[in-house]
Amino acid sequence: MTRLTLTALTVLSLVALMGTAYAESSGNTAELRLIDGEYFVIGQVDTDVRTTVAVDIYDQIRNNYITTLTLQTTSEGNFTTSLKSITDDKTYSSWVINVFKSNSGGMDMFANLHLNIDRSVFDRELIVGDGTSVVHVYKYPFDVTVVEGGSVIIHNESQRTYDLQHTGTAGTEKGGTFNLSIELSETSTLHFPITNCSSCYPAGTYYFEDGLTGETGSINIKHPEGWVPPVNEEVGITETVVVVLNSSVEEEIESSDVTVITNSTSVSTTEISDDIYNVPTFEGTYDILKLQQQLASITSDYTNALETIGNLKSDINDKTSKISEISRTNNDLKSQVVYLNTTIVDMNATLVKTENNLQNANEQIANQQQIDQTEVADLESKVSSLSDTITTLEQQKAEITKERDGWKQLADNWYAVAIEQLRVMTNVLGL
């Protein structure tokens, strides 16, 4: 009886909720999740005691019922069940999964999920190319290794959104950040450039957390084979230098032991090439070590500025991604509105047609009732006439019966008289 009830509900839900990947009602939730190549139904129901949850699975391809998995929640209402026994059967590849919660009157459905299985997911490695310049990831969360300048390609084969948020970096002093949102059934790439980049990712371990579920993982970036760390040598040499600059409006800029005369206006490359030998000269001394220190300070400031730019760029990309997501959601809602408007128009047309049919049926019933009333009146008239006839016939029968009885009595009397006369004639007269 339970299976028949659930199957009927499955068919109804398939008609009403076709195309829905995730549903919730009254605080009850359920979702599909791919963990290490194994699919799970994970969710929570609004309860503070243990209760029964039923997972009803329907095959869309063959259009028939497969099975119902029954399980108990925790006291907090959490539940999980593996679909391994189903997914291991290579026959099925597309299912409607309905989740029910037990109540006093039976089972109430609160989630409708759709699962389409690419069978190759069970035959391939979950992490492909680990430790190389390009790594493919088919599980989530993950811990992978990639070479500097490489990339990690994340394949979301679950029924929910991944939300990767960079949380920290170990093993390197400087390093870029990242955040990435990967919609269900989509593929996205994380790039880790080391040269010609506003936000660079030198070797180190980059940790992340899912902003929706709190799941954590890491991406370890390593130096390529044959990499040799640079040698930094400190040089302290005092030399005489001649600085030659074009001059029109001159300003003096003092830095340590060197005075540089520079042009306040911009000079093109062509102008410098033409006048390179026709300019005043400057002679002075400078300290290479101090210049290197100043250069290191400027480089540090420049690196910090690039990191800030990279963070701002990441924020812009994140906001752009959210805007795109909102736009997609808006387009989906518009499509749903158009579909609903079309449905409403069809329903209105059907309603008008139904009302017309109802009106015709009422008219037919009214006509039939009028005909029936006429026939009834005619029959009642005939019945009344027949009743009168019966009454007359009964009266005539009574009169005839009375007359018959009279004649019978008279005949009996004459018979008695005749018998008496015969007796007298026989006994008295001797005839």
QUICOR-V132843 format. One record per backbone hydrogen bond with DSSP energy under -0.5 kcal/mol. NH is the residue of the N-H (numbers start at 1). CO is the residue of the C=O. Records with the same first field share a line. If there is no record, write none. Layout:
NH=CO / CO
//
This chain:
5=1
6=2
7=3
8=4
9=5
10=6
11=7
12=8
13=9
14=10
15=11
16=12
17=13
18=14
20=17
25=28
28=25
29=44
30=23
31=42
33=40
35=33 / 38
38=35
40=33
41=81
42=31 / 40
43=79
44=29
45=77
47=45
53=71
54=100
55=69
56=54 / 98
57=55 / 67
58=96
59=64
60=58 / 94
61=94
63=59
64=59
66=57
67=57
69=55
70=68
71=53
73=51
74=78
77=74
79=43
81=41
83=39
86=83
87=83
88=84
89=86
90=88
92=89
95=115
96=58
97=95 / 113
98=56 / 96
99=111
100=54
101=108
102=52
103=106
106=103
108=101
110=99
111=99
113=97
115=95
117=93 / 115
118=116
119=117
121=118
122=119
123=120
124=120
128=136
131=145
132=129
135=151
136=128
137=153
138=126
139=126
140=34
144=218
146=220
147=132
148=222
149=192
150=147
151=133
152=190
153=135
154=152 / 188
155=137 / 153
156=154 / 186
157=155
159=32
162=182
164=180
165=209
166=178
167=207
168=207
170=205
176=200
180=164
182=162 / 180
183=181
185=156
186=183
188=154
190=152
191=189
192=150
201=193
204=221
205=170
206=204 / 219
207=168 / 205
208=217
209=165
210=215
211=163 / 209
214=210
217=208
218=142
219=206
220=144
221=204 / 219
222=146 / 220
227=224
232=230
233=231
239=237 / 286
241=284
243=241 / 282
244=242
245=243
250=248
251=262
253=251 / 260
254=252
255=258
258=255
260=253 / 258
262=251 / 260
264=249
272=268
273=269
274=270
275=271
276=273
278=275
284=241
285=257
286=239
288=237 / 286
291=287
292=288
293=289
294=290
295=291
296=292
297=293
298=294
299=295
300=296
301=297
302=298
303=299
304=300
305=301
306=302
307=303
308=304
309=305
310=306
311=307
312=308
313=309
314=310
315=311
316=312
317=313
318=314
319=315
320=316
321=317
322=318
323=319
324=320
325=321
326=322
327=323
328=324
329=325
330=326
331=327
332=328
333=329
334=330
335=331
336=332
337=333
338=334
339=335
340=336
341=337
342=338
343=339
344=340
345=341
346=342
347=343
348=344
349=345
350=346
351=347
352=348
353=349
354=350
355=351
356=352
357=353
358=354
359=355
360=356
361=357
362=358
363=359
364=360
365=361
366=362
367=363
368=364
369=365
370=366
371=367
372=368
373=369
374=370
375=371
376=372
377=373
378=374
379=375
380=376
381=377
382=378
383=379
384=380
385=381
386=382
387=383
388=384
389=385
390=386
391=387
392=388
393=389
394=390
395=391
396=392
397=393
398=394
399=395
400=396
401=397
402=398
403=399
404=400
405=401
406=402
407=403
408=404
409=405
410=406
411=407
412=408
413=409
414=410
415=411
416=412
417=413
418=414
419=415
420=416
421=417
422=418
423=419
424=420
425=421
426=422
427=423
428=424
429=424
431=425
//
